[in-house]
């Protein structure tokens, strides 16, 4: 009898389902407390970024998936699976690396991974087998797509230009900017298609799980949800430009551009779901909950919960120790950064900043100036940090050449360039334009005694130093010069200016 079975399990040391779920809830509450600041940042990304608004639905949808499986889950005795604690520990270390190197994407990934890892650690392998897809679906809560934006912008520009030329429209291209007889166009971040891709992929996974029983068909449909929006965005960009061209720029610009984009996306998704309707084999039917059925939890669930919280706390604890070991002068406003009146033969000129100077978060300690040598003119922007608080790090994608001013600046070309024979004399070079003016921008990063043009390498160096409980002094240096026709003249000016700047950077690091 069901009642006798439950009673027998209770005498063997198991606790009831209600107590088990209560323990699970307390475990998640404790983990949330450990990662509260990061959790708030993650939620802010979901709520504030249109690209990731769909992430707000991932956890509720996952809960609904599990509810659909309640008939099967209630019939299984849940036993902790202690090897899954390694997944919890790994997620904690990923978060630690992201916190020390100030890589938000890693911190977000760690938080998302902790959810399925905790469930498997406490509820066991059989739970993981039954609820595999809902557990994997939680990964859609990770806002990871921005790393693909530059690549997708390039793909969109390639297709649009090729399609325009194939249909008889002459095109002059410069990076992601191109000119046709009716006007100028640019493929910007909003045109990359990343919003469509993220929304389509998550919606496609949802549709596949609910409507298909075959895992093969599920994977095929998810693959279509990945490929179709990419191609559709290329077509959208092409037809937008073509419509603007044929209408003499009275259609498909400004607000119309956005409206047509989302209407087109809606049509594409409708078509994708029509394809899915033809693929439906035999939709899975959730198993009915049998009367008197109830999951049971072994005594080890309490130990698993305690170990889960302990392993999850490893990253925050190590981070707190590393931060406490190093001074944090910027937190008290005790540090400032000033640029000299002269550097070698280069003399400071006023006003200090060109109106197109780099855009940087205000939390950084920074300074900017312009210098001249004869008829040469170059701008300089530096951001520095010595403390171990993440907000003080200067190695951020925000410091890699985004430009301000009243006009939109676009990157025409980007590469790692060697500007000398000595080790560490590489720079991240960007050719930038706002349509009428052109810049050559050089940037490099200094971590301790090491110069690098690689942002990832700089972040890794910072993380390794902080793991050792030491300060991670760093400076992000940005030099830029304007040119008219030939970028070579700007490069010569920047090469000479860099030689004068390097000793000053050394003095900041060795403060």
C-alpha positions in Angstrom: 0.0 0.0 0.0 1.3 3.5 -0.7 0.9 4.5 2.9 2.8 1.6 4.2 5.6 2.2 1.7 6.0 5.8 2.7 6.0 4.9 6.3 8.7 2.3 5.8 10.9 4.8 4.0 10.4 7.3 6.8 11.6 4.8 9.4 14.7 4.2 7.3 15.7 7.8 7.6 13.9 9.6 4.8 12.0 12.8 5.2 8.8 13.8 3.5 8.6 15.6 0.2 7.5 18.9 1.8 10.6 18.9 4.1 12.8 18.1 1.1 11.5 21.0 -1.0 11.8 23.3 2.0 15.5 22.3 2.3 15.9 23.0 -1.4 14.3 26.4 -1.1 16.5 27.3 1.9 19.5 26.2 -0.1 18.7 28.5 -3.0 18.0 31.4 -0.6 21.4 31.0 1.0 23.1 30.9 -2.5 21.2 34.0 -3.5 22.5 35.8 -0.5 26.1 34.8 -1.3 25.7 36.2 -4.9 23.2 39.0 -4.2 25.1 41.9 -6.0 25.8 39.7 -9.0 22.2 38.5 -9.1 21.0 42.1 -9.1 23.3 42.9 -12.0 22.1 39.9 -13.9 18.4 40.9 -13.3 19.2 44.5 -14.4 20.6 43.1 -17.7 17.5 41.1 -18.2 15.2 44.0 -17.5 17.0 46.9 -19.1 18.5 45.3 -22.3 16.0 44.7 -25.1 18.2 41.9 -26.3 17.8 39.9 -23.1 14.2 40.7 -22.0 13.3 37.1 -22.9 15.6 35.9 -20.1 13.0 37.1 -17.6 10.8 34.2 -18.7 13.4 31.5 -18.5 13.1 30.6 -14.8 9.2 30.7 -14.8 9.1 28.6 -18.0 11.6 26.1 -16.4 9.4 25.9 -13.3 6.4 25.2 -15.7 8.4 22.5 -17.5 9.1 20.8 -14.1 5.4 21.1 -13.2 4.5 19.3 -16.4 6.8 16.5 -15.3 5.4 16.3 -11.7 3.7 13.0 -12.4 7.1 11.3 -13.1 9.1 13.3 -10.5 6.7 12.4 -7.7 7.1 8.7 -8.4 10.9 8.8 -8.1 12.8 8.8 -4.8 15.2 11.7 -4.9 18.7 10.9 -3.7 21.5 13.4 -3.5 24.2 13.0 -6.2 27.4 14.2 -4.5 29.6 14.3 -7.7 27.4 17.2 -8.8 29.0 19.2 -6.1 32.0 19.5 -8.5 29.7 21.4 -10.8 28.7 23.7 -8.0 32.3 24.3 -7.1 33.2 24.9 -10.8 30.5 27.5 -11.1 31.8 29.2 -8.0 35.3 29.3 -9.4 34.0 30.7 -12.7 32.3 33.4 -10.8 35.5 34.1 -8.9 37.5 34.5 -12.2 34.8 36.8 -13.5 34.7 38.9 -10.3 38.5 39.3 -10.1 38.9 40.1 -13.8 35.7 42.1 -14.0 34.2 39.9 -16.7 30.4 40.2 -16.2 29.6 37.5 -18.7 31.5 35.0 -16.6 29.7 36.1 -13.4 26.4 35.7 -15.1 27.3 32.3 -16.5 28.3 31.1 -13.0 25.0 32.2 -11.5 23.0 30.5 -14.3 25.0 27.2 -14.0 24.6 27.1 -10.2 20.8 26.6 -10.6 20.9 23.2 -12.4 24.0 22.1 -10.6 22.2 22.7 -7.2 19.1 20.8 -8.3 21.1 17.8 -9.5 23.3 17.8 -6.4 20.3 17.7 -4.0 17.7 15.8 -6.1 20.0 13.3 -7.8 20.8 11.7 -11.1 17.3 10.2 -11.7 15.9 13.7 -11.4 18.5 14.9 -13.9 17.5 12.2 -16.4 13.8 13.0 -16.2 14.3 16.8 -16.2 17.3 17.0 -18.6 15.7 19.5 -21.0 14.4 21.9 -18.4 17.8 21.9 -16.8 19.5 22.7 -20.1 16.8 25.3 -20.8 18.0 27.4 -17.8 21.1 28.3 -19.9 19.0 30.6 -21.9 19.0 32.9 -18.8 22.7 33.6 -19.6 23.0 36.9 -21.6 25.9 35.9 -23.7 25.1 37.1 -27.2 26.9 40.4 -27.3 30.2 38.7 -28.0 28.9 37.8 -31.4 27.7 41.3 -32.3 30.8 42.4 -34.3 30.8 39.2 -36.3 27.1 39.3 -37.1 27.5 43.0 -38.1 30.2 42.0 -40.5 28.1 39.1 -41.9 25.1 41.5 -42.4 27.2 44.1 -44.1 28.8 41.4 -46.4 25.4 40.1 -47.5 23.7 43.5 -47.9 26.5 44.8 -50.1 26.7 41.6 -52.2 22.9 41.6 -52.6 22.8 45.3 -53.6 25.5 44.8 -56.2 23.8 41.7 -57.5 20.6 43.7 -58.1 22.4 46.5 -59.9 22.9 49.0 -57.1 26.5 50.4 -57.1 28.0 50.4 -53.6 31.2 51.9 -52.1 32.0 50.1 -48.9 34.3 51.1 -46.0 34.0 48.7 -43.1 30.4 48.4 -42.0 29.6 51.7 -43.7 28.6 51.9 -47.4 27.4 54.5 -49.8 24.9 54.0 -52.6 23.6 56.7 -55.1 20.7 57.6 -52.8 22.7 58.0 -49.6 24.9 56.6 -46.8 24.1 53.5 -44.7 25.7 51.8 -41.8 25.3 48.4 -40.2 25.3 49.3 -36.5 24.8 47.1 -33.4 21.0 47.3 -33.7 21.3 45.8 -37.2 23.4 42.8 -36.2 20.3 40.6 -35.6 21.4 39.5 -32.2 18.0 40.4 -30.7 16.2 38.3 -33.3 18.6 35.5 -32.8 18.3 35.3 -29.0 14.5 35.5 -29.1 14.2 33.0 -31.8 16.5 30.5 -30.2 14.8 30.5 -26.9 11.3 30.4 -28.4 12.4 27.6 -30.7 13.7 25.5 -27.9 10.4 26.1 -26.0 8.3 25.1 -29.0 10.5 22.0 -29.7 10.2 20.7 -26.2 6.5 21.2 -25.9 5.5 19.8 -29.3 8.0 17.1 -30.2 8.8 13.7 -28.6 11.7 12.9 -30.8 15.0 14.4 -29.6 16.2 14.3 -33.2 13.3 16.5 -34.3 13.8 18.8 -31.3 17.5 19.3 -32.3 16.6 19.9 -35.9 14.0 22.6 -35.0 16.4 24.3 -32.6 19.0 24.4 -35.4 16.4 26.0 -37.7 15.7 28.5 -34.9 19.4 29.4 -35.0 19.9 29.6 -38.8 16.7 31.1 -40.0 16.8 34.4 -38.0 20.4 35.0 -39.1 19.5 34.6 -42.8 16.3 36.5 -42.2 18.2 39.4 -40.7 20.4 39.6 -43.8 17.3 39.8 -46.0 15.7 42.4 -43.7 18.8 44.6 -43.9 19.0 44.3 -47.7 15.3 45.0 -48.3 15.5 47.9 -45.8 18.3 49.6 -47.8 16.6 48.7 -51.1 13.3 50.1 -50.0 15.0 53.3 -48.8 16.9 53.6 -52.1 13.8 53.1 -54.3 11.7 55.5 -52.2 14.4 58.2 -52.2 14.8 57.7 -48.4 11.2 58.4 -47.6 10.6 54.8 -46.3 12.5 52.3 -44.2 14.5 55.0 -42.3 14.2 56.1 -38.6 11.2 54.8 -36.9 10.0 53.0 -40.0 13.2 51.0 -40.0 12.5 49.6 -36.5 8.9 48.9 -37.3 9.7 47.0 -40.5 12.3 45.1 -38.7 10.1 43.7 -36.0 7.2 43.1 -38.4 9.6 41.1 -40.6 10.8 39.2 -37.5 7.2 38.4 -36.7 6.5 37.0 -40.2 9.7 34.9 -40.0 8.8 33.4 -36.6 5.3 32.7 -37.9 6.8 30.8 -40.9 9.2 29.0 -38.5 6.3 27.7 -36.4 4.4 26.7 -39.5 7.4 24.5 -40.4 7.4 23.2 -36.9 3.7 22.3 -37.2 4.5 20.0 -40.1 7.3 18.4 -38.1 5.2 17.4 -35.1 5.3 13.7 -34.6 3.5 12.8 -31.4 3.7 15.5 -28.7 4.9 14.3 -25.3 2.1 13.7 -22.8 3.0 14.5 -19.2 2.5 11.6 -16.9 -0.5 12.0 -14.7 0.1 12.3 -11.0 -1.0 9.1 -9.3 -3.1 9.3 -6.1 -1.0 8.9 -3.0 2.3 9.3 -4.9 4.9 11.4 -3.2 8.6 11.9 -3.6 10.8 11.0 -0.7 14.2 12.4 0.3 16.9 10.5 2.0 18.6 11.8 5.1 21.6 12.7 3.0 19.7 15.6 1.4 20.5 17.8 4.4 24.2 17.0 4.0 24.0 17.7 0.3 22.4 21.0 0.9 25.0 22.1 3.4 27.9 21.0 1.1 26.2 22.8 -1.8 26.1 26.1 0.1 29.7 25.5 1.3 31.0 24.9 -2.3 29.0 27.8 -3.6 30.6 30.1 -1.0 34.2 29.3 -2.0 34.3 31.9 -4.8 32.8 34.8 -2.8 35.0 33.9 0.2 38.2 33.8 -1.9 37.2 37.1 -3.6 36.7 38.8 -0.2 40.1 37.6 0.9 41.8 38.9 -2.2 40.1 42.3 -2.0 41.1 42.7 1.7 44.7 42.0 0.9 45.1 45.0 -1.4 44.7 48.7 -0.9 41.7 50.4 -2.4 42.7 54.1 -2.7 40.1 55.0 -5.2 37.3 54.0 -2.9 38.1 56.9 -0.7 38.9 59.3 -3.5 42.5 59.5 -2.4 44.0 59.0 -5.8 44.0 61.2 -8.9 45.6 61.0 -12.3 47.2 64.1 -13.9 48.9 64.5 -17.2 52.1 66.5 -17.5 52.5 69.7 -19.5 55.1 68.1 -21.7 56.1 64.6 -22.6 59.4 64.6 -24.4 59.2 67.1 -27.3 55.4 67.0 -27.2 53.7 70.0 -25.5 50.2 70.1 -24.1 47.7 72.3 -25.9 44.2 73.6 -24.9 41.4 72.7 -25.1 42.4 69.3 -23.6 40.0 67.0 -25.3 38.9 66.5 -28.9 35.1 66.4 -29.0 35.4 62.8 -30.3 37.3 61.4 -27.3 36.7 57.9 -26.0 33.6 57.2 -23.9 34.5 55.7 -20.5 32.5 54.9 -17.4 32.8 57.7 -14.8 33.9 55.3 -12.1 37.3 55.1 -13.6 40.1 57.4 -12.5 41.0 59.0 -15.8 42.5 62.0 -17.6 42.6 63.3 -21.1 44.7 65.9 -23.0 45.9 66.9 -26.5 49.6 67.3 -27.3 51.4 68.8 -30.3 54.9 68.5 -31.8 55.4 70.9 -34.6 52.5 70.4 -37.0 51.6 67.1 -35.4 48.6 66.8 -33.1 47.5 63.8 -31.1 44.9 63.2 -28.4 45.4 61.0 -25.3 43.0 59.4 -22.8 44.2 57.2 -19.9 42.2 55.3 -17.3 44.0 53.8 -14.3 43.3 51.7 -11.3 45.2 50.1 -8.5 42.5 48.8 -6.2 41.0 45.4 -6.3 37.4 46.4 -6.4 35.9 45.3 -9.7 34.6 48.8 -10.4 38.1 50.1 -10.4 39.4 47.9 -13.2 40.2 49.6 -16.5 40.2 46.5 -18.6 36.7 46.6 -20.0 35.1 46.5 -23.4 34.0 50.1 -22.5 37.6 51.2 -22.8 38.3 49.8 -26.2 37.7 52.8 -28.4 34.1 53.8 -28.2 33.9 57.4 -29.2 31.7 60.3 -28.1 30.8 63.6 -29.4 27.6 64.7 -31.2 27.9 62.2 -34.1 28.0 58.4 -34.3 31.5 57.1 -34.8 31.8 53.7 -36.6 34.7 51.3 -36.7 35.9 50.9 -40.3 38.8 48.6 -39.6 40.2 46.9 -36.5 43.5 44.9 -36.0 46.4 44.2 -33.7 49.3 46.2 -35.1 53.0 46.0 -34.2 54.4 49.5 -33.7 58.0 48.5 -32.7 60.5 45.8 -32.5 60.6 45.3 -28.7 58.3 42.9 -27.0 55.0 44.4 -25.9 54.9 47.0 -28.6 51.7 46.0 -30.1 48.5 48.1 -30.1 44.9 47.6 -30.8 44.3 49.8 -33.9 41.0 51.1 -35.0 40.2 53.2 -38.1 37.1 55.2 -37.2 34.9 57.7 -39.0 31.8 59.7 -38.3 31.1 60.2 -42.0 33.2 63.3 -42.5 36.2 63.0 -40.2 38.5 60.1 -39.8 40.7 58.9 -36.9 43.4 56.3 -36.2 43.1 55.1 -32.7 45.7 53.1 -30.8 45.2 51.4 -27.5 47.1 49.1 -25.2 46.9 48.0 -21.6 49.6 47.9 -19.0 49.3 45.3 -16.2 52.2 45.6 -13.8 55.3 45.5 -16.0 53.5 43.9 -19.0 52.2 45.8 -22.0 49.5 44.0 -24.1 47.0 44.9 -26.8 44.9 41.9 -26.0 42.0 42.7 -23.7 41.5 39.0 -22.7 45.2 38.6 -21.8 45.0 41.8 -19.7 42.0 40.5 -17.8 43.7 37.1 -17.2 46.8 38.9 -15.8 44.6 40.9 -13.5 42.7 37.8 -12.2 45.9 35.8 -11.6 47.5 38.7 -9.6 44.3 39.2 -7.5 44.0 35.5 -6.9 47.4 35.8 -5.1 46.0 38.5 -2.9 48.2 41.2 -4.5 47.3 44.5 -6.1 46.7 44.5 -9.8 47.9 48.0 -11.1 46.7 48.7 -14.5 46.4 51.5 -17.1 44.5 51.6 -20.3 46.1 54.0 -22.7 44.3 55.4 -25.8 46.0 57.6 -28.4 44.3 59.0 -31.4 45.0 61.3 -34.3 42.9 62.7 -37.1 43.7 62.4 -40.8 42.1 63.4 -44.1 43.2 61.0 -46.9 46.1 58.8 -45.8 46.1 57.0 -42.4 49.9 56.6 -42.7 50.5 60.2 -41.5 48.3 59.6 -38.4 50.2 56.4 -37.7 53.6 58.2 -37.9 52.3 60.9 -35.4 51.0 58.2 -33.0 54.3 56.2 -33.2 56.3 59.2 -32.2 53.8 60.2 -29.5 53.7 56.7 -28.1 57.5 56.8 -27.5 57.0 59.9 -25.3 54.0 58.5 -23.5 55.6 55.2 -22.4 57.9 56.6 -19.6 55.0 58.5 -18.1 52.9 55.3 -18.0 55.8 53.5 -16.3 55.8 56.2 -13.5 52.1 55.7 -12.8 52.5 51.9 -12.4 55.6 52.3 -10.1 53.9 55.0 -8.0 
